Structures are given as structure tokens and as C-alpha cells.
Amino acid sequence: MVINKLQLNFKVPLHDIDKKEVKLKNIGNSAVYVEFDFKNQPKINTHGFKDTKLKFYCHYQNTVIKPGEESTFIFSFLSEFPGNFTEEVEIMCKPPLRTKIPPLKLNGTAYIQD
């Protein structure tokens, strides 16, 4: 498996949404079931307030990528509070890969427009 990006950066006004995509290609010789595991790190905005609401979302259906195929996965960012937010997403594959794909890093900035 190869991934085209290891980091996605989002920058949006409050209550707006931004979408980015990641492509995974199966360069092996067997089908691979793919699942994304969000690490859900505590989110603290610039004022030091802890925010428990989700900021990052993955819009996909559990999928199997066959040899030679490529799949696109859409990630989005939305925040009701201003600040910079980060998240790591582990890409889980079954069967396990010989070389593990590094975690996908998501960075989001929500700002107030003047």
C-alpha cells in the first residue's frame, strides 16, 4: 500500500467546513481491508478551553482495495471554536502490511473573520 499524502492542513472560518482527500493504492498482490482509527487527542483552543467535540471526520465506507486499485478517502474539518487543532489517524490494514503506513496527521485552523 502507498499513500499520496501523510498530512492534511485545513484552514476555515468558524462554522465552515473544508475537505481534503487522501489516496491509497494497493501495490501488493492481495486484497487489503482498510479502516481508519482516530487517536482523538484532547483538543484545547487558543484560550485554553478544552473542547470535546469532534473536529475531523472521515467520509468513507469500510472498503477493500484490490491489487492494482486506488481508493480516495475524503476527510473534513469543522469547528465551532477558534484555534488550531491536530489529530492523528492510524491506517489499519487487514491483513497487516509488512511495512506499516505512518499515521496521517490532520491539522485544522478555525478563525474568526473580521
DAWO-V562487 format. One record per pair of residues at least 24 apart in sequence whose ideal C-beta (glycine too) atoms are under 8 Angstrom apart, sorted by sequence separation. I is the first residue (numbers start at 0). J is the second residue. D is the distance in whole Angstrom. If there is no record, write none. Layout:
# DAWO-V562487
((I,J,D) (I,J,D))
This chain:
# DAWO-V562487
((0,24,7) (35,59,7) (54,78,5) (83,107,7) (84,108,8) (0,25,6) (1,26,6) (83,108,5) (84,109,7) (0,26,7) (52,78,8) (82,108,8) (0,27,7) (34,61,6) (52,79,7) (82,109,6) (33,61,8) (50,78,8) (81,109,5) (32,61,7) (33,62,6) (55,84,8) (74,103,8) (76,105,7) (78,107,7) (80,109,7) (81,110,6) (32,62,8) (33,63,7) (50,80,5) (54,84,5) (79,109,8) (81,111,5) (0,31,6) (32,63,5) (33,64,6) (55,86,5) (57,88,7) (74,105,6) (76,107,4) (78,109,4) (31,63,7) (48,80,7) (50,82,8) (54,86,7) (0,33,8) (30,63,5) (31,64,5) (55,88,8) (76,109,8) (30,64,7) (30,65,5) (30,66,7) (44,80,5) (45,81,6) (46,82,8) (29,66,7) (33,70,7) (35,72,7) (44,81,6) (45,82,4) (28,66,5) (44,82,3) (45,83,7) (25,64,4) (27,66,6) (43,82,8) (44,83,8) (18,58,8) (24,64,8) (25,65,6) (26,66,8) (42,82,8) (44,84,8) (23,64,6) (25,66,5) (26,67,8) (25,67,7) (42,84,5) (25,68,6) (24,68,7) (25,69,8) (24,69,4) (40,85,7) (23,69,7) (24,70,8) (40,86,6) (22,69,6) (23,70,5) (39,86,7) (40,87,7) (22,70,7) (38,86,7) (22,71,5) (23,72,7) (37,86,6) (38,87,4) (21,71,7) (22,72,8) (37,87,8) (38,88,7) (55,105,5) (20,71,5) (21,72,5) (37,88,5) (38,89,7) (20,72,7) (36,88,7) (55,107,7) (20,73,5) (21,74,7) (35,88,5) (36,89,4) (54,107,6) (19,73,8) (20,74,7) (35,89,7) (36,90,8) (18,73,6) (19,74,5) (35,90,6) (36,91,5) (54,109,8) (18,74,7) (19,75,8) (34,90,8) (35,91,7) (18,75,5) (33,90,7) (34,91,4) (17,75,7) (33,91,7) (34,92,8) (16,75,5) (17,76,5) (33,92,6) (34,93,8) (16,76,7) (17,77,8) (32,92,7) (16,77,5) (31,92,5) (32,93,4) (15,77,7) (31,93,7) (14,77,7) (31,94,7) (0,64,7) (14,78,8) (38,102,8) (11,76,6) (13,78,7) (14,79,6) (29,94,7) (31,96,7) (9,75,8) (11,77,7) (13,79,7) (7,74,6) (9,76,4) (11,78,8) (13,80,7) (23,90,7) (13,81,6) (35,103,8) (27,96,8) (21,103,6) (2,90,7) (0,90,8) (17,107,8) (0,92,6) (0,96,6) (5,101,6) (7,103,7) (9,105,7) (11,107,7) (13,109,5) (5,102,8) (6,103,7) (7,104,7) (9,106,7) (10,107,8) (11,108,7) (12,109,7) (13,110,7) (2,100,6) (5,103,6) (6,104,4) (7,105,5) (8,106,5) (9,107,4) (10,108,5) (11,109,6) (12,110,6) (13,111,6) (4,103,8) (5,104,7) (6,105,8) (7,106,7) (8,107,8) (9,108,7) (11,110,8) (12,111,7) (13,112,8) (0,100,6) (6,106,7) (8,108,8) (10,110,7) (12,112,5) (2,103,7))
